[in-house]
Amino acid sequence: MTAAGSADMLAMYTIDKPELSSPHHLRVKLSAAGVNPLDAKLRANPIYYPNKLPAILGCDGAGTVEKVGSAVTRFKEGDTVFFCNGGIGDEQGCYAEYTTVHEEYCAAIPANLSLQDAAGLPLVLITAWEALVDRANLQPGQTILIHGGTGGVGHVAMQLAKHLGARVAVTVSDDKKEGLAQGLEADKIVRYKEMDFVVDVEEWSENKGVDVVLDTIGGDVFRRSMNVTRIGGKIVTLLSTPLSLEDTQLARLRNLSLCYEMMLTPQMMKQHEERIRQRKILERGAQLVAAGKLGVLVSYALPLQEAAEAHRLIEKGSVLGKIILTMD
């Protein structure tokens, strides 16, 4: 990323291989990098490290360990790993052929998940897990509404919610997304362009409201979701949500818990132990993948040279599952 602005600010450069920054670091030959809406937002407005340009974007990566530091014990050369690291301006991201990462932030890739597909999983898996397990404490038998249920976070959250034993409602916009939601065994599918989701989900919940809402959209969708969350229920949002006095009064009247989920916090706040905890989430996710209980849908696999096109696609919205960039 050469400057803040449109996708045209992404350019190919030849740089030196990154050196290990500590004895606990690995150098990874990347096979693929995940593309997330966050990447495009940081390209348009590099709010975290605006003075550190040019920068290599991309938090999500998967590849083969090429070099290990002298104190590394968890991996050896030739191991395959996936991780969420860098890419917000503080250190090199994964839109590259090589990157470095602390050994404690990497998880081993399960045998039934390809290197390229693995790159699409870290950020969305950690986000969905923290939202549903850590923030919402979703329990068997509870009901959850997932907005954007076939997007990157949404389609992983839907699978995780089903694994946790919840009944799942999702909002979708078209036939293709409805088909994916059916394939992932959603209990209720709401075509939000044709039906008011508040009315439809209220009816589905027998006028009780759902126990949990996962908001991946923000804005008016977040506000209106208060009306379909049961009294004493929880809304977990991934977005900044300025609230009016009327909004806070409604949330208070309904005794709602409003929770925020930002999985980048441990990286931004330099919380080493929290980043280890997130790596353990990746390991739990890898176990689910190995057991055939979790998968990631990659809709677009573009070569690294087409990073700008990947950003244009993700900014248009309505992408099923994930976009990745490939280096092989």
Buried (B, 14 or more C-beta within 10 A) or exposed (E): BEEBEBBEBBEEEEEEEBEBEEEBBBBBBBBBBBBBBBBBEBBBEBEBBEEEEEBBBBBBBBBBBBBBBEEBEBBEEEBBBBBBBBBBBBBBBBBBBBBBBBBBBBBBBBEEBBBBBBBBBBBBBBBBBBBBBBBBBBEEEBBBBBBBBBBBBBBBBBBBBBEBEBBBBBBBBEEEBBBBBEEBEBBBBBBBEEEEBBEBBBEBBEEEBBBBBBBBBBEEBBBBBBBBBBEEBBBBBBBEBEBEEEBEEBBEEBEBBBBBBBBBBBBEEEEEEEBEBBBEBBEBBBEBBBEEEBBBBBBBBBEBEBBBBBBBBBBEEEBBBBBBBBBE
